[in-house]
């Protein structure tokens, strides 16, 4: 039997999606993929179904650079509800216990929050996509199985208190800037433990992922309305360049002679190397060609001052 051909257009680039609540990141990806009738696409780090906000989607050749966005810092706005423990650390889980928070003061909250800023160790939640012996933790959790998880180092650059609403069921609004792999739900639970009352995430919005901010994003509803009964090509203007995921890397523009060898997978010499980076640094590499430079991929500076290809786009 012959191999089935994939459907869709071979488009390349990055779409900045503002994910709606109530859907998984993969659901959002598949809907966007259908709207653009794209052959190949991937997201750059899951958001919980409860969460909304910045979800960069990579199409075609841009998927080769999605790891750079997976590894990027993130920023969130979140609301923590104090006094309640849930199975998942958010409102999607079952309520386990609830206590009064009438005696919790803002000063206590500020002292608790301070403990979780900086380089900290964090135990991943059971309801996460991390795997144990090949099985996602959330699948084990749904079966009532809990396994020991090792604490992992993460960095919380800042936590700003936006609002604190005291009372029998107190709520806390925060702006959190953190490194990759940080679980905002775990911060909620840890702050709750520090206050002695428990806490969980009531709302979660990712406002920034790497260099991309929420005001640059578009929703699925807006994409659907814009396309209407028209062709998928009407949405292509929303796609950022293939190199958007690595836009913060320094760039090298190679002349045609050396660009040819780089394109073939060979390290090349260039005087620009000594000006922009050191051994081990990653750079984005372009080919000088007419009025527009052509993106070749990402390279790494070697110990002898050359640029070695690490991820190349198809020529």
C-alpha positions as CSV (number, residue, x, y, z in Angstrom):
1,X,0.0,0.0,0.0
2,X,1.3,3.4,-0.9
3,X,2.1,6.1,1.6
4,X,-0.7,8.6,2.2
5,X,0.2,12.1,1.3
6,X,-0.2,14.8,3.9
7,X,-2.9,17.5,3.3
8,X,-2.3,21.2,3.5
9,X,-0.2,24.0,2.1
10,X,3.6,24.1,2.7
11,X,3.6,27.4,4.5
12,X,6.4,28.7,6.8
13,X,6.3,31.2,9.6
14,X,5.0,31.9,13.1
15,X,1.4,32.8,14.1
16,X,0.9,34.5,17.5
17,X,-2.3,33.1,18.9
18,X,-4.2,34.4,21.9
19,X,-5.5,31.0,23.2
20,X,-9.1,30.9,24.5
21,X,-9.9,29.3,27.8
22,X,-11.4,25.8,27.8
23,X,-9.3,24.3,25.1
24,X,-6.0,22.5,25.1
25,X,-3.0,24.0,23.3
26,X,-3.2,21.1,20.8
27,X,-6.9,21.9,20.1
28,X,-6.0,25.5,19.4
29,X,-3.1,24.4,17.2
30,X,-5.3,22.0,15.1
31,X,-8.0,24.7,14.6
32,X,-5.4,27.3,13.5
33,X,-3.8,24.6,11.2
34,X,-7.1,24.0,9.6
35,X,-7.9,27.7,9.1
36,X,-4.6,28.2,7.4
37,X,-4.8,24.8,5.6
38,X,-1.2,24.2,6.7
39,X,0.7,20.9,6.1
40,X,2.9,21.1,9.1
41,X,2.6,23.0,12.4
42,X,3.5,22.8,16.1
43,X,3.0,24.8,19.3
44,X,5.8,26.1,21.5
45,X,4.8,25.1,25.0
46,X,1.5,24.0,26.4
47,X,-1.0,26.2,28.2
48,X,-3.5,24.5,30.6
49,X,-7.1,24.4,29.3
50,X,-8.0,27.0,31.9
51,X,-5.3,29.4,30.7
52,X,-5.5,32.1,28.0
53,X,-2.9,34.1,26.2
54,X,0.2,34.1,24.1
55,X,0.7,30.8,22.3
56,X,3.1,31.0,19.4
57,X,2.4,28.5,16.7
58,X,5.2,27.4,14.2
59,X,4.4,26.4,10.7
60,X,6.6,24.5,8.2
61,X,10.3,25.3,8.4
62,X,9.7,27.5,11.5
63,X,9.0,24.3,13.5
64,X,12.7,23.6,13.4
65,X,13.2,26.6,15.8
66,X,10.3,26.0,18.2
67,X,12.7,24.8,20.9
68,X,14.0,28.4,21.2
69,X,10.5,29.5,22.3
70,X,10.1,26.5,24.5
71,X,13.2,27.5,26.3
72,X,12.3,31.2,26.5
73,X,11.2,33.1,29.6
74,X,7.5,33.6,30.2
75,X,5.2,36.2,31.9
76,X,1.8,35.5,33.4
77,X,-1.0,37.4,35.1
78,X,-2.8,35.1,37.5
79,X,-5.5,35.1,40.2
80,X,-4.9,32.9,43.2
81,X,-7.9,31.9,45.3
82,X,-6.7,31.4,48.9
83,X,-8.1,28.9,51.4
84,X,-8.9,26.1,49.0
85,X,-7.0,23.0,48.0
86,X,-7.9,21.3,44.7
87,X,-6.6,18.1,43.1
88,X,-5.0,19.9,40.1
89,X,-3.9,23.2,41.7
90,X,-6.6,25.1,39.7
91,X,-10.3,25.4,39.3
92,X,-10.5,22.5,36.9
93,X,-9.8,20.1,39.8
94,X,-12.0,18.7,42.5
95,X,-12.1,20.7,45.8
96,X,-10.3,18.8,48.5
97,X,-10.7,21.2,51.4
98,X,-11.6,24.9,52.2
99,X,-10.8,27.1,55.2
100,X,-11.5,30.7,56.1
101,X,-8.9,33.3,55.0
102,X,-10.6,36.1,56.9
103,X,-7.4,36.6,59.1
104,X,-4.9,36.7,56.2
105,X,-3.4,40.2,55.8
106,X,-1.6,41.8,52.9
107,X,1.6,42.0,54.9
108,X,1.4,38.2,55.4
109,X,0.8,37.7,51.6
110,X,3.8,40.0,50.8
111,X,6.1,38.0,53.1
112,X,4.9,34.7,51.6
113,X,5.3,35.9,48.0
114,X,8.9,37.0,48.6
115,X,10.0,33.4,49.4
116,X,9.4,32.3,45.9
117,X,11.3,35.0,44.0
118,X,14.8,34.1,42.7
119,X,16.4,30.7,41.9
120,X,14.2,28.2,43.6
121,X,13.5,24.4,43.6
122,X,10.1,23.4,42.5
123,X,8.4,20.1,42.6
124,X,6.3,19.6,39.3
125,X,2.6,18.9,39.9
126,X,1.1,15.4,39.2
127,X,-1.2,17.0,36.7
128,X,1.5,17.9,34.2
129,X,2.7,16.5,30.9
130,X,6.1,15.4,32.4
131,X,6.6,11.6,32.0
132,X,7.3,8.9,34.5
133,X,8.6,5.7,32.8
134,X,7.1,6.9,29.5
135,X,3.7,7.8,30.9
136,X,2.5,11.4,31.3
137,X,2.0,12.3,35.0
138,X,-1.5,13.6,34.4
139,X,-2.6,10.1,33.2
140,X,-1.3,8.5,36.3
141,X,-3.0,11.2,38.4
142,X,-6.3,10.5,36.7
143,X,-5.9,6.9,37.9
144,X,-5.3,8.0,41.4
145,X,-1.6,7.1,41.2
146,X,0.9,9.6,42.7
147,X,4.6,9.1,42.1
148,X,7.6,10.9,43.7
149,X,8.8,13.8,41.6
150,X,12.3,15.4,42.0
151,X,12.4,19.1,42.7
152,X,13.8,21.0,39.7
153,X,15.6,24.4,39.6
154,X,13.6,27.3,38.1
155,X,14.0,31.0,38.2
156,X,11.3,33.4,39.2
157,X,12.6,36.8,38.2
158,X,9.8,38.8,39.8
159,X,6.3,38.5,41.3
160,X,4.4,41.7,41.5
161,X,1.2,41.9,43.6
162,X,-1.4,43.6,41.4
163,X,-4.2,43.3,43.9
164,X,-5.2,41.6,47.2
165,X,-8.8,41.2,48.1
166,X,-9.1,40.0,51.7
167,X,-12.1,38.2,53.2
168,X,-13.5,34.8,53.9
169,X,-12.3,33.7,50.5
170,X,-9.4,36.0,49.7
171,X,-8.0,36.4,46.2
172,X,-4.6,37.5,45.0
173,X,-3.7,38.9,41.6
174,X,-0.1,38.6,40.6
175,X,2.2,39.3,37.6
176,X,4.9,36.6,37.4
177,X,8.0,36.7,35.2
178,X,9.7,33.3,35.2
179,X,12.0,30.9,33.4
180,X,10.9,27.9,31.3
181,X,9.6,25.0,33.2
182,X,8.0,27.1,36.0
183,X,4.6,25.9,37.1
184,X,2.4,28.8,38.2
185,X,0.0,26.3,39.8
186,X,2.9,25.1,42.0
187,X,3.7,28.7,43.0
188,X,0.0,29.0,44.1
189,X,0.1,25.9,46.2
190,X,3.5,26.8,47.7
191,X,2.3,30.3,48.6
192,X,-0.9,28.7,50.1
193,X,1.3,26.4,52.2
194,X,3.4,29.3,53.4
195,X,0.2,31.1,54.5
196,X,-1.1,28.0,56.1
197,X,-4.4,28.1,54.2
198,X,-3.9,26.5,50.8
199,X,-4.4,28.2,47.4
200,X,-5.1,27.4,43.8
201,X,-5.2,29.1,40.4
202,X,-8.6,30.7,39.6
203,X,-7.4,32.5,36.4
204,X,-4.2,32.3,34.3
205,X,-3.2,34.4,31.4
206,X,0.2,34.3,29.6
207,X,1.0,37.8,28.6
208,X,4.4,37.2,27.1
209,X,6.4,34.3,25.7
210,X,10.0,35.1,24.8
211,X,9.9,38.3,22.8
212,X,6.2,38.0,21.9
213,X,3.6,40.0,23.8
214,X,-0.2,39.7,24.0
215,X,-0.9,42.8,22.0
216,X,0.7,41.1,19.0
217,X,-1.7,38.1,19.1
218,X,-4.9,37.2,17.3
219,X,-7.7,34.9,18.5
220,X,-9.2,32.0,16.7
221,X,-12.5,33.8,16.5
222,X,-10.8,36.7,14.8
223,X,-9.1,34.4,12.3
224,X,-12.4,32.6,11.5
225,X,-14.2,35.9,11.0
226,X,-11.4,37.2,8.7
227,X,-11.3,34.1,6.6
228,X,-15.1,33.6,6.4
229,X,-15.8,31.7,3.2
230,X,-12.5,32.8,1.6
231,X,-9.3,31.0,0.9
232,X,-6.7,30.2,3.6
233,X,-4.3,32.5,1.8
234,X,-6.2,35.5,3.2
235,X,-4.7,34.8,6.6
236,X,-1.0,34.5,5.5
237,X,-0.3,38.1,6.3
238,X,-0.5,37.2,10.0
239,X,2.5,34.9,9.7
240,X,5.8,36.2,11.1
241,X,9.1,35.2,9.4
242,X,10.5,31.7,9.8
243,X,13.3,33.2,11.9
244,X,11.0,35.0,14.3
245,X,11.6,32.4,17.1
246,X,15.3,33.2,17.0
247,X,15.0,37.0,16.4
248,X,16.9,37.8,19.6
249,X,20.0,35.9,18.4
250,X,22.8,38.0,16.8
251,X,22.9,37.7,13.0
252,X,25.6,37.0,10.5
253,X,25.2,37.7,6.8
254,X,27.3,35.5,4.6
255,X,28.4,36.2,1.1
256,X,27.4,33.8,-1.6
257,X,30.7,31.9,-1.6
258,X,30.7,30.9,2.0
259,X,26.9,30.8,2.2
260,X,26.9,27.9,-0.2
261,X,29.1,25.8,2.0
262,X,27.1,26.7,5.1
263,X,24.0,25.6,3.3
264,X,25.6,22.3,2.6
265,X,26.2,21.7,6.3
266,X,29.8,22.8,6.5
267,X,31.3,25.2,9.1
268,X,32.6,28.4,7.5
269,X,34.9,31.3,8.4
270,X,33.7,34.8,8.6
271,X,35.2,37.9,10.2
272,X,31.9,38.9,11.8
273,X,32.2,36.0,14.2
274,X,34.8,37.7,16.4
275,X,32.6,40.8,16.6
276,X,29.3,39.3,17.7
277,X,30.0,36.3,19.9
278,X,32.2,33.7,21.6
279,X,32.6,30.0,21.4
280,X,29.3,28.1,21.9
281,X,27.1,31.1,21.1
282,X,24.2,30.6,18.7
283,X,23.7,33.0,15.8
284,X,21.1,33.3,13.0
285,X,22.6,33.1,9.6
286,X,21.5,34.8,6.4
287,X,22.7,34.7,2.8
288,X,23.4,38.1,1.1
289,X,21.2,38.0,-2.0
290,X,20.1,41.1,-3.8
291,X,17.8,43.5,-1.9
292,X,16.7,40.8,0.6
293,X,18.9,38.6,2.8
294,X,17.8,34.9,2.8
295,X,17.6,33.1,6.1
296,X,19.7,29.9,6.1
297,X,19.3,28.8,9.7
298,X,21.0,28.8,13.0
299,X,24.7,28.2,13.6
300,X,27.0,27.8,16.5
301,X,30.4,29.6,16.9
302,X,33.2,27.0,17.2
303,X,36.4,27.2,19.1
304,X,38.4,28.1,16.0
305,X,36.1,31.0,15.1
306,X,34.0,29.4,12.5
307,X,30.2,29.1,12.3
308,X,28.9,25.5,12.3
309,X,25.3,24.8,11.1
310,X,22.9,23.6,13.8
311,X,19.5,24.0,12.2
312,X,19.1,24.7,8.5
313,X,16.0,25.6,6.6
314,X,15.2,23.7,3.4
315,X,16.6,25.6,0.4
